[in-house]
Amino acid sequence: MPLNGHHVDPQQLAEALTASIQDAVQKAGGRTEIVPPHHRIPFHWPHHPISADFHVLTSDWTGEASFESHGEVFPVQVAKTPYGVFGRCLPLWAEARGDDEAKMLSALKKECQPLFQRQKAIAQTLGREGRFTGIIRDLSPLELLQLFFCPDRDVAHEAQVVVETHASLQIFSEALISILEEVQHPHRRSAQWCVLDLFEDLPSFCPEPAQQSRAIQAIRSLIWGATDDYARTIYKAGVVLGGHISTPEAGDALVECFSAPSRFGRRAAYHAAFHLAEWLPERRESIAEAMRTAARQDPEPKLREYALRMADDIEQDASDHVMEPVFDEEG
């Protein structure tokens, strides 16, 4: 059901998402280890039509051809000019140029591969066959949330933008919190990053105090037990608690993470504490003292030094100028 005003029960949506995640994990062979996400690469389509650069006229498109890719055959209009052979595939909004027709068709097929890869990634994430040829904003609430887990992070971003523009529907809170709590899907880190980005404006998705508390505790748990910081998700979790939600409850949760068993979590908490002190200046001294206490007990030498220097900056109301330490396995 698209986002068209029909009623969607938040709890049922969360349960349906959980079921779909379990189904996706089973279809992938039961693997639950986190797959490090790639960087997001913005996707733009269609590309600039090369025929426009050579002033190919409408009357020049007199030939016909086709190319095959991924089991489908696509029609191509052909224009032979003094500047080479041009081809355009109207169903795909794509063009290419070559010295002859064969080279043009090869170039056109290559030109379309990023589109095909994106469409197939969307279809696979949604549990569909073939390639997705629809419009993401027309998908149902469940399908939009499923796309948060797409390996193509630009697809996940587009779905996130659609969800963000429909925050007023008040149907996503339970499902978004469940994504933060997710521990099975291999692509959960990038999905959690999307949720954290939305929760920078937490009241829009969780207007009730009880919902906000659950969201805060979910973020705390994410930081507390982090085994990695892929996609900088744990770093962002700290920033959302300390620099965006910034309530006393969020502050308590962040300070608790100074003692997290995860060194990735402690690093995120130490950094975010600086932002927390900016928003809660009345707690500046207590935050700095708590950080110093944690630093003296931190088993990671890099984090001990980092926390002590951050505590100095917080106490002196200085700028955040301490470089975040990088662990050996992070390169």
Secondary structure, 3 states (H helix, E strand, C coil): CCCCCCCCCHHHHHHHHHHHHHHHHHHCCCCCCCCCCCCCCCCCCCCCCHHHHCCCCHHHEEEEEEEEECCEEEEEEEEEECCEEEEEEHHHCEEEEECCHHHHHHHHHHHHHHHHHHHHHHHHHCCCCCCCCCCHHHCCHHHHHHHHHCCCHHHHHHHHHHHHHCHHHCCCHHHHHHHHCCCCCCCHHHHHHHHHHHHHHHHHHCCCHHHHHHHHHHHHHHHHCCCCCHHHHHHHHHHHHHHHHCCHHHHHHHHHHHHCCCHHHHHHHHHHHHHHHHHCHHHHHHHHHHHHHHHHHCCCHHHHHHHHHHHHHHHCCCCCCCCCCCCHHHC
